[in-house]
Amino acid sequence: MSEIKAIKERVKKALERVRPYLQSDGGDIELLEVTEDLSVKVRLTGACHGCPYSMQTLKAGVEQVIMKEVPEIKRVISS
């Protein structure tokens, strides 16, 4: 398994940890890509998409969990 694929699997597991919190507010998150420069691209969906607090959710919640679980990741961005 390539390094990126292995990292992607670890990112998916980290997202499973935050998903219940997003779903409790009517939202969800979709993993779009783990890039070669170790950025994670995600899309917030449902109630989280377009929410005024979505950037705060992304940075204070999702990014912290991903970077704690997968320290190789440099940043998390929303598309």
MOPAC internal coordinates of N, CA, C and O (Angstrom, degrees):
PM7 1SCF
backbone

  N    0.0000 0     0.00 0     0.00 0    0    0    0
  C    1.4674 1     0.00 0     0.00 0    1    0    0
  C    1.5302 1   108.64 1     0.00 0    2    1    0
  O    1.2310 1   121.20 1   -46.49 1    3    2    1
  N    1.3203 1   115.32 1   133.51 1    3    2    1
  C    1.4638 1   118.85 1   179.95 1    5    3    2
  C    1.5237 1   110.26 1   -67.51 1    6    5    3
  O    1.2310 1   121.39 1   -20.09 1    7    6    5
  N    1.3109 1   114.95 1   159.91 1    7    6    5
  C    1.4682 1   120.22 1  -179.31 1    9    7    6
  C    1.5319 1   111.14 1   -60.05 1   10    9    7
  O    1.2310 1   120.30 1   136.50 1   11   10    9
  N    1.3272 1   117.03 1   -43.50 1   11   10    9
  C    1.4701 1   120.80 1  -179.48 1   13   11   10
  C    1.5336 1   110.62 1   -63.35 1   14   13   11
  O    1.2310 1   120.32 1   138.98 1   15   14   13
  N    1.3334 1   117.00 1   -41.02 1   15   14   13
  C    1.4656 1   119.61 1   178.77 1   17   15   14
  C    1.5227 1   111.01 1   -63.28 1   18   17   15
  O    1.2310 1   120.34 1   138.95 1   19   18   17
  N    1.3229 1   116.95 1   -41.05 1   19   18   17
  C    1.4636 1   121.02 1   179.15 1   21   19   18
  C    1.5276 1   110.36 1   -64.70 1   22   21   19
  O    1.2310 1   120.33 1   137.92 1   23   22   21
  N    1.3190 1   116.97 1   -42.08 1   23   22   21
  C    1.4637 1   121.31 1   178.20 1   25   23   22
  C    1.5188 1   109.82 1   -64.98 1   26   25   23
  O    1.2310 1   120.44 1   139.08 1   27   26   25
  N    1.3325 1   116.77 1   -40.92 1   27   26   25
  C    1.4683 1   120.73 1   179.60 1   29   27   26
  C    1.5293 1   110.67 1   -59.57 1   30   29   27
  O    1.2310 1   120.12 1   139.04 1   31   30   29
  N    1.3159 1   117.37 1   -40.96 1   31   30   29
  C    1.4681 1   120.99 1   178.39 1   33   31   30
  C    1.5254 1   111.02 1   -63.37 1   34   33   31
  O    1.2310 1   120.25 1   140.00 1   35   34   33
  N    1.3136 1   117.12 1   -40.00 1   35   34   33
  C    1.4666 1   120.98 1   178.09 1   37   35   34
  C    1.5268 1   111.03 1   -67.48 1   38   37   35
  O    1.2310 1   120.38 1   142.93 1   39   38   37
  N    1.3401 1   116.88 1   -37.07 1   39   38   37
  C    1.4706 1   121.10 1   176.85 1   41   39   38
  C    1.5216 1   109.37 1   -64.58 1   42   41   39
  O    1.2310 1   120.00 1   137.59 1   43   42   41
  N    1.3348 1   117.61 1   -42.41 1   43   42   41
  C    1.4677 1   120.96 1   178.38 1   45   43   42
  C    1.5270 1   110.69 1   -58.53 1   46   45   43
  O    1.2310 1   120.46 1   137.78 1   47   46   45
  N    1.3194 1   116.73 1   -42.22 1   47   46   45
  C    1.4689 1   120.50 1   178.96 1   49   47   46
  C    1.5268 1   110.66 1   -64.49 1   50   49   47
  O    1.2310 1   120.19 1   140.36 1   51   50   49
  N    1.3289 1   117.24 1   -39.64 1   51   50   49
  C    1.4694 1   120.92 1   177.71 1   53   51   50
  C    1.5262 1   110.12 1   -63.99 1   54   53   51
  O    1.2310 1   120.19 1   140.00 1   55   54   53
  N    1.3207 1   117.24 1   -40.00 1   55   54   53
  C    1.4667 1   120.47 1   179.40 1   57   55   54
  C    1.5266 1   111.29 1   -65.39 1   58   57   55
  O    1.2310 1   120.29 1   147.65 1   59   58   57
  N    1.3091 1   117.05 1   -32.35 1   59   58   57
  C    1.4645 1   120.21 1   177.23 1   61   59   58
  C    1.5263 1   111.22 1   -63.65 1   62   61   59
  O    1.2310 1   120.26 1   154.30 1   63   62   61
  N    1.3201 1   117.11 1   -25.70 1   63   62   61
  C    1.4666 1   121.05 1   177.93 1   65   63   62
  C    1.5312 1   111.96 1   -73.95 1   66   65   63
  O    1.2310 1   120.07 1   146.73 1   67   66   65
  N    1.3388 1   117.48 1   -33.27 1   67   66   65
  C    1.4691 1   119.96 1  -178.99 1   69   67   66
  C    1.5251 1   113.21 1   -93.19 1   70   69   67
  O    1.2310 1   120.71 1   160.30 1   71   70   69
  N    1.3257 1   116.26 1   -19.70 1   71   70   69
  C    1.4640 1   120.62 1  -176.07 1   73   71   70
  C    1.5347 1   113.25 1   -54.89 1   74   73   71
  O    1.2310 1   118.37 1   135.84 1   75   74   73
  N    1.3434 1   120.72 1   -44.16 1   75   74   73
  C    1.4792 1   119.09 1  -179.87 1   77   75   74
  C    1.5325 1   113.44 1   -58.95 1   78   77   75
  O    1.2310 1   120.00 1   145.78 1   79   78   77
  N    1.3186 1   117.60 1   -34.22 1   79   78   77
  C    1.4683 1   120.64 1   178.62 1   81   79   78
  C    1.5202 1   110.77 1   -67.83 1   82   81   79
  O    1.2310 1   120.59 1   138.87 1   83   82   81
  N    1.3286 1   116.48 1   -41.13 1   83   82   81
  C    1.4647 1   120.29 1   178.17 1   85   83   82
  C    1.5259 1   110.42 1   -67.13 1   86   85   83
  O    1.2310 1   120.83 1   137.50 1   87   86   85
  N    1.3321 1   116.01 1   -42.50 1   87   86   85
  C    1.4618 1   120.21 1  -178.38 1   89   87   86
  C    1.5281 1   111.78 1   -66.74 1   90   89   87
  O    1.2310 1   120.29 1   150.32 1   91   90   89
  N    1.3291 1   117.05 1   -29.68 1   91   90   89
  C    1.4713 1   119.49 1   179.23 1   93   91   90
  C    1.5300 1   111.29 1   -66.05 1   94   93   91
  O    1.2310 1   120.40 1   159.46 1   95   94   93
  N    1.3416 1   116.83 1   -20.54 1   95   94   93
  C    1.4643 1   121.71 1   176.48 1   97   95   94
  C    1.5253 1   111.83 1  -102.72 1   98   97   95
  O    1.2310 1   120.29 1  -168.77 1   99   98   97
  N    1.3248 1   117.06 1    11.23 1   99   98   97
  C    1.4686 1   120.82 1   177.71 1  101   99   98
  C    1.5103 1   114.53 1    85.78 1  102  101   99
  O    1.2310 1   120.25 1  -165.41 1  103  102  101
  N    1.3293 1   117.13 1    14.59 1  103  102  101
  C    1.4611 1   120.65 1  -179.58 1  105  103  102
  C    1.5169 1   111.88 1  -117.26 1  106  105  103
  O    1.2310 1   121.58 1     7.73 1  107  106  105
  N    1.3198 1   114.59 1  -172.27 1  107  106  105
  C    1.4615 1   121.44 1   177.39 1  109  107  106
  C    1.5270 1   107.47 1  -165.22 1  110  109  107
  O    1.2310 1   121.54 1    -0.94 1  111  110  109
  N    1.3142 1   114.66 1   179.06 1  111  110  109
  C    1.4614 1   119.93 1   179.70 1  113  111  110
  C    1.5132 1   109.20 1  -140.79 1  114  113  111
  O    1.2310 1   121.13 1   -35.89 1  115  114  113
  N    1.3167 1   115.44 1   144.11 1  115  114  113
  C    1.4580 1   122.23 1  -178.87 1  117  115  114
  C    1.5242 1   108.13 1  -124.21 1  118  117  115
  O    1.2310 1   120.43 1   -50.32 1  119  118  117
  N    1.3268 1   116.78 1   129.68 1  119  118  117
  C    1.4624 1   121.53 1   175.20 1  121  119  118
  C    1.5213 1   108.11 1   -81.83 1  122  121  119
  O    1.2310 1   120.70 1   -58.52 1  123  122  121
  N    1.3205 1   116.27 1   121.48 1  123  122  121
  C    1.4601 1   120.56 1  -179.58 1  125  123  122
  C    1.5218 1   111.70 1   -94.70 1  126  125  123
  O    1.2310 1   120.88 1   136.91 1  127  126  125
  N    1.3509 1   115.93 1   -43.09 1  127  126  125
  C    1.4641 1   118.39 1  -172.54 1  129  127  126
  C    1.5181 1   110.70 1  -167.94 1  130  129  127
  O    1.2310 1   121.41 1   -31.05 1  131  130  129
  N    1.3283 1   114.90 1   148.95 1  131  130  129
  C    1.4592 1   122.22 1   164.56 1  133  131  130
  C    1.5223 1   104.20 1  -115.27 1  134  133  131
  O    1.2310 1   120.55 1   -63.94 1  135  134  133
  N    1.3249 1   116.55 1   116.06 1  135  134  133
  C    1.4617 1   121.08 1  -173.58 1  137  135  134
  C    1.5237 1   111.74 1   -84.11 1  138  137  135
  O    1.2310 1   121.26 1   -12.17 1  139  138  137
  N    1.3041 1   115.20 1   167.83 1  139  138  137
  C    1.4685 1   121.57 1   178.93 1  141  139  138
  C    1.5281 1   112.20 1   -61.72 1  142  141  139
  O    1.2310 1   120.26 1   150.45 1  143  142  141
  N    1.3466 1   117.11 1   -29.55 1  143  142  141
  C    1.4691 1   120.42 1   178.66 1  145  143  142
  C    1.5314 1   112.03 1   -88.06 1  146  145  143
  O    1.2310 1   121.30 1  -165.06 1  147  146  145
  N    1.3609 1   115.12 1    14.94 1  147  146  145
  C    1.4650 1   123.31 1   175.06 1  149  147  146
  C    1.5314 1   113.72 1    64.34 1  150  149  147
  O    1.2310 1   121.31 1  -140.75 1  151  150  149
  N    1.3212 1   115.10 1    39.25 1  151  150  149
  C    1.4571 1   121.85 1   169.45 1  153  151  150
  C    1.5234 1   106.93 1   -99.83 1  154  153  151
  O    1.2310 1   120.80 1   -34.44 1  155  154  153
  N    1.3077 1   116.08 1   145.56 1  155  154  153
  C    1.4652 1   121.59 1   176.63 1  157  155  154
  C    1.5142 1   107.83 1  -107.77 1  158  157  155
  O    1.2310 1   120.70 1   -53.07 1  159  158  157
  N    1.3307 1   116.26 1   126.93 1  159  158  157
  C    1.4572 1   121.50 1   176.41 1  161  159  158
  C    1.5200 1   108.19 1  -106.67 1  162  161  159
  O    1.2310 1   121.19 1   -53.89 1  163  162  161
  N    1.3324 1   115.33 1   126.11 1  163  162  161
  C    1.4553 1   121.49 1  -179.55 1  165  163  162
  C    1.5188 1   109.64 1  -129.60 1  166  165  163
  O    1.2310 1   121.41 1   -15.06 1  167  166  165
  N    1.3202 1   114.90 1   164.94 1  167  166  165
  C    1.4655 1   120.72 1   174.21 1  169  167  166
  C    1.5236 1   107.07 1  -130.78 1  170  169  167
  O    1.2310 1   121.05 1   -56.35 1  171  170  169
  N    1.3211 1   115.60 1   123.65 1  171  170  169
  C    1.4566 1   120.66 1   173.14 1  173  171  170
  C    1.5227 1   107.57 1   -80.36 1  174  173  171
  O    1.2310 1   120.44 1   -43.95 1  175  174  173
  N    1.3341 1   116.77 1   136.05 1  175  174  173
  C    1.4605 1   120.92 1  -176.31 1  177  175  174
  C    1.5272 1   110.18 1  -126.54 1  178  177  175
  O    1.2310 1   121.11 1    -4.48 1  179  178  177
  N    1.3134 1   115.49 1   175.52 1  179  178  177
  C    1.4625 1   121.18 1   179.66 1  181  179  178
  C    1.5171 1   110.71 1    63.19 1  182  181  179
  O    1.2310 1   120.91 1    40.34 1  183  182  181
  N    1.3334 1   115.86 1  -139.66 1  183  182  181
  C    1.4611 1   120.90 1  -178.04 1  185  183  182
  C    1.5228 1   112.17 1   -63.48 1  186  185  183
  O    1.2310 1   120.11 1   157.10 1  187  186  185
  N    1.3383 1   117.39 1   -22.90 1  187  186  185
  C    1.4750 1   120.43 1  -179.27 1  189  187  186
  C    1.5357 1   111.96 1   -73.70 1  190  189  187
  O    1.2310 1   120.56 1   153.20 1  191  190  189
  N    1.3341 1   116.53 1   -26.80 1  191  190  189
  C    1.4608 1   120.13 1  -179.42 1  193  191  190
  C    1.5230 1   108.88 1   -71.27 1  194  193  191
  O    1.2310 1   120.86 1   -61.01 1  195  194  193
  N    1.3131 1   115.96 1   118.99 1  195  194  193
  C    1.4565 1   120.56 1   178.41 1  197  195  194
  C    1.5238 1   114.40 1    83.69 1  198  197  195
  O    1.2310 1   120.23 1   179.30 1  199  198  197
  N    1.3118 1   117.16 1    -0.70 1  199  198  197
  C    1.4675 1   120.43 1   178.01 1  201  199  198
  C    1.5289 1   108.90 1   -66.39 1  202  201  199
  O    1.2310 1   119.86 1   -38.77 1  203  202  201
  N    1.3388 1   117.87 1   141.23 1  203  202  201
  C    1.4650 1   119.81 1   179.88 1  205  203  202
  C    1.5369 1   112.99 1   -62.28 1  206  205  203
  O    1.2310 1   120.35 1   160.24 1  207  206  205
  N    1.3221 1   116.93 1   -19.76 1  207  206  205
  C    1.4666 1   120.66 1  -179.72 1  209  207  206
  C    1.5256 1   112.82 1   -99.95 1  210  209  207
  O    1.2310 1   119.94 1  -171.55 1  211  210  209
  N    1.3234 1   117.72 1     8.45 1  211  210  209
  C    1.4667 1   120.37 1  -174.61 1  213  211  210
  C    1.5281 1   112.55 1   -61.64 1  214  213  211
  O    1.2310 1   119.66 1   142.68 1  215  214  213
  N    1.3310 1   118.25 1   -37.32 1  215  214  213
  C    1.4621 1   119.96 1   179.61 1  217  215  214
  C    1.5235 1   110.35 1   -67.70 1  218  217  215
  O    1.2310 1   120.75 1   140.58 1  219  218  217
  N    1.3265 1   116.17 1   -39.42 1  219  218  217
  C    1.4665 1   120.33 1   177.28 1  221  219  218
  C    1.5353 1   109.92 1   -64.64 1  222  221  219
  O    1.2310 1   120.45 1   137.49 1  223  222  221
  N    1.3198 1   116.75 1   -42.51 1  223  222  221
  C    1.4651 1   121.23 1   177.22 1  225  223  222
  C    1.5189 1   109.98 1   -59.81 1  226  225  223
  O    1.2310 1   120.74 1   136.05 1  227  226  225
  N    1.3220 1   116.20 1   -43.95 1  227  226  225
  C    1.4556 1   120.94 1  -178.11 1  229  227  226
  C    1.5261 1   110.94 1   -63.76 1  230  229  227
  O    1.2310 1   120.03 1   130.84 1  231  230  229
  N    1.3262 1   117.55 1   -49.16 1  231  230  229
  C    1.4619 1   121.19 1  -174.85 1  233  231  230
  C    1.5259 1   112.89 1   -77.45 1  234  233  231
  O    1.2310 1   120.42 1   133.44 1  235  234  233
  N    1.3313 1   116.81 1   -46.56 1  235  234  233
  C    1.4653 1   120.19 1  -173.99 1  237  235  234
  C    1.5253 1   112.55 1   -82.78 1  238  237  235
  O    1.2310 1   120.39 1   158.86 1  239  238  237
  N    1.3226 1   116.85 1   -21.14 1  239  238  237
  C    1.4575 1   119.58 1  -177.81 1  241  239  238
  C    1.5122 1   112.77 1  -110.95 1  242  241  239
  O    1.2310 1   121.13 1   108.38 1  243  242  241
  N    1.3136 1   115.44 1   -71.62 1  243  242  241
  C    1.4566 1   121.83 1  -173.34 1  245  243  242
  C    1.5255 1   111.88 1   -61.04 1  246  245  243
  O    1.2310 1   120.17 1   128.78 1  247  246  245
  N    1.3293 1   117.29 1   -51.22 1  247  246  245
  C    1.4648 1   120.46 1  -177.11 1  249  247  246
  C    1.5337 1   111.60 1   -61.46 1  250  249  247
  O    1.2310 1   120.15 1   137.83 1  251  250  249
  N    1.3224 1   117.33 1   -42.17 1  251  250  249
  C    1.4630 1   120.17 1  -179.19 1  253  251  250
  C    1.5195 1   111.30 1   -62.49 1  254  253  251
  O    1.2310 1   120.02 1   136.13 1  255  254  253
  N    1.3265 1   117.57 1   -43.87 1  255  254  253
  C    1.4600 1   120.52 1  -179.82 1  257  255  254
  C    1.5223 1   110.76 1   -64.99 1  258  257  255
  O    1.2310 1   120.42 1   133.72 1  259  258  257
  N    1.3354 1   116.81 1   -46.28 1  259  258  257
  C    1.4640 1   120.16 1  -179.12 1  261  259  258
  C    1.5256 1   110.35 1   -61.59 1  262  261  259
  O    1.2310 1   120.15 1   133.37 1  263  262  261
  N    1.3276 1   117.31 1   -46.63 1  263  262  261
  C    1.4621 1   120.14 1  -175.95 1  265  263  262
  C    1.5374 1   111.92 1   -71.00 1  266  265  263
  O    1.2310 1   120.24 1   154.22 1  267  266  265
  N    1.3104 1   117.14 1   -25.78 1  267  266  265
  C    1.4671 1   119.87 1   175.22 1  269  267  266
  C    1.5311 1   110.04 1   -73.02 1  270  269  267
  O    1.2310 1   120.78 1   136.63 1  271  270  269
  N    1.3203 1   116.11 1   -43.37 1  271  270  269
  C    1.4611 1   121.55 1  -177.91 1  273  271  270
  C    1.5318 1   112.44 1   -77.17 1  274  273  271
  O    1.2310 1   120.78 1   147.79 1  275  274  273
  N    1.3266 1   116.12 1   -32.21 1  275  274  273
  C    1.4700 1   121.64 1  -176.36 1  277  275  274
  C    1.5246 1   107.84 1  -131.49 1  278  277  275
  O    1.2310 1   119.96 1  -100.52 1  279  278  277
  N    1.3456 1   117.67 1    79.48 1  279  278  277
  C    1.4665 1   120.81 1  -172.74 1  281  279  278
  C    1.5312 1   114.89 1   -62.59 1  282  281  279
  O    1.2310 1   120.12 1   164.89 1  283  282  281
  N    1.3164 1   117.37 1   -15.11 1  283  282  281
  C    1.4712 1   119.88 1   177.85 1  285  283  282
  C    1.5207 1   112.66 1   -68.69 1  286  285  283
  O    1.2310 1   120.28 1   156.46 1  287  286  285
  N    1.3251 1   117.07 1   -23.54 1  287  286  285
  C    1.4654 1   121.79 1  -177.24 1  289  287  286
  C    1.5381 1   109.48 1   -66.56 1  290  289  287
  O    1.2310 1   121.28 1   -46.14 1  291  290  289
  N    1.3291 1   115.15 1   133.86 1  291  290  289
  C    1.4625 1   121.34 1  -177.50 1  293  291  290
  C    1.5272 1   112.83 1   -90.74 1  294  293  291
  O    1.2310 1   120.45 1   144.45 1  295  294  293
  N    1.3579 1   116.75 1   -35.55 1  295  294  293
  C    1.4572 1   119.87 1  -178.59 1  297  295  294
  C    1.5149 1   109.67 1  -163.16 1  298  297  295
  O    1.2310 1   121.53 1   -19.31 1  299  298  297
  N    1.3185 1   114.68 1   160.69 1  299  298  297
  C    1.4590 1   122.29 1   176.32 1  301  299  298
  C    1.5141 1   106.94 1  -122.81 1  302  301  299
  O    1.2310 1   121.08 1   -52.98 1  303  302  301
  N    1.3351 1   115.53 1   127.02 1  303  302  301
  C    1.4590 1   119.99 1  -179.22 1  305  303  302
  C    1.5205 1   109.89 1  -126.45 1  306  305  303
  O    1.2310 1   121.44 1   -29.96 1  307  306  305
  N    1.3181 1   114.85 1   150.04 1  307  306  305
  C    1.4518 1   121.15 1  -179.79 1  309  307  306
  C    1.5204 1   109.84 1  -103.23 1  310  309  307
  O    1.2310 1   121.00 1   -43.14 1  311  310  309
  N    1.3081 1   115.70 1   136.86 1  311  310  309
  C    1.4727 1   120.61 1   177.94 1  313  311  310
  C    1.5117 1   110.00 1  -109.49 1  314  313  311
  O    1.2310 1   120.10 1   180.00 1  315  314  313

